[in-house]
Amino acid sequence: MAKYSIKIDNFSKTFGAIKAVQNLSFEVADGEVFAFLGTNGSGKTTTIRCLLKIYQEDAGKLLINGKEYSEELNSIIGYLPEERGLYRDVSVIDILTYTARLRGISANEAMKRSLEYLDMVGLILHKDKQISQLSSGMQQKVQLGTALIHNPEILILDEPFKGLDPINRQLFVDILSERGKQGATVLYSTHVIDEAQKMADRLLIIKDGVKLEYGSVNEVRARHGSKNIYIEFGSWAPAEKNEFYTAIITNKTAELIPNKDVTEDEILKNLLDQGVKLISFNLDYPSLNQVFIDIMK
């Protein structure tokens, strides 16, 4: 039986007449990477803030390692808030070492960890700059560093990909996936769905404060249609839509959603008839991105 780092049971929160979250229940198991998905305003941040007692819940239980949040849990939690929380007139290296020292890490070890982190995320040459001198993406890297610096058992990250370009999003995916492999529990909220399919073990999709989907990535994908076709192609792109399929095209790849009663053989022949030079042709469940779009519609 799985042990749960985070357990939320029948949680509700209102702000005046607005029902931000309604009867929400889910669990995050020890050592898993869990994606909390939804559009802006869906209730993700409200849930995280109530879990950490920044807000007070109206009803339900929100537990971390079987207890309600208290300051004694700070040593095992790394928290990345949605909004920036860095002192703008302080240097990058000072922010990281200061945060590490607050966590009880010695001065020498704090400096060592800070320099290692900055080197890993490509900020070592910016270590003496003030936060205000950094781009939005660079600031997000520093803020993530403040959540990771003490090697927490549990990471709670609200929109960690905010302000990041695709290369740095992938860097964050790699960092968080590695933390998961090392045994950390990762709960993160996002509306960047592609990354969730790559790195999450399980997920929850919320809309207007109500749970719509919950389970492993492939369980959720399988519940939303038969297998789609994924292709890589050369210079000639396939039609975006015809009597056989609808395509979602990204650069030199595409996801093809078959029309009713159309077989993959018919679609393959149609692509070849169009003159599409196929590099690969694979069957798989609808992408998590497509599932998310369908649910939100």
Stockholm file with secondary structure:
# STOCKHOLM 1.0

chainA/1-297         MAKYSIKIDNFSKTFGAIKAVQNLSFEVADGEVFAFLGTNGSGKTTTIRCLLKIYQEDAGKLLINGKEYSEELNSIIGYLPEERGLYRDVSVIDILTYTARLRGISANEAMKRSLEYLDMVGLILHKDKQISQLSSGMQQKVQLGTALIHNPEILILDEPFKGLDPINRQLFVDILSERGKQGATVLYSTHVIDEAQKMADRLLIIKDGVKLEYGSVNEVRARHGSKNIYIEFGSWAPAEKNEFYTAIITNKTAELIPNKDVTEDEILKNLLDQGVKLISFNLDYPSLNQVFIDIMK
#=GR chainA/1-297 SS CCCEEEEEEEEEEEETTEEEEEEEEEEEETTCEEEEECCTTSSHHHHHHHHTTSSCCSEEEEEETTBCCCGGGGGGEEEECSSCCCCTTSBHHHHHHHHHHHTTCCHHHHHHHHHHHHHHTTCGGGTTSBGGGSCHHHHHHHHHHHHHTTCCSEEEEESTTTTCCHHHHHHHHHHHHHHHHTTCEEEEEESCHHHHHHHCSEEEEEETTEEEEEEEHHHHHHTTCSCEEEEEECSSCCCSBCSSEEEEEETTEEEEEECTTCCHHHHHHHHHHHTCCEEEEEEECCCHHHHHHHHHC
#=GC SS_cons         CCCEEEEEEEEEEEETTEEEEEEEEEEEETTCEEEEECCTTSSHHHHHHHHTTSSCCSEEEEEETTBCCCGGGGGGEEEECSSCCCCTTSBHHHHHHHHHHHTTCCHHHHHHHHHHHHHHTTCGGGTTSBGGGSCHHHHHHHHHHHHHTTCCSEEEEESTTTTCCHHHHHHHHHHHHHHHHTTCEEEEEESCHHHHHHHCSEEEEEETTEEEEEEEHHHHHHTTCSCEEEEEECSSCCCSBCSSEEEEEETTEEEEEECTTCCHHHHHHHHHHHTCCEEEEEEECCCHHHHHHHHHC
//
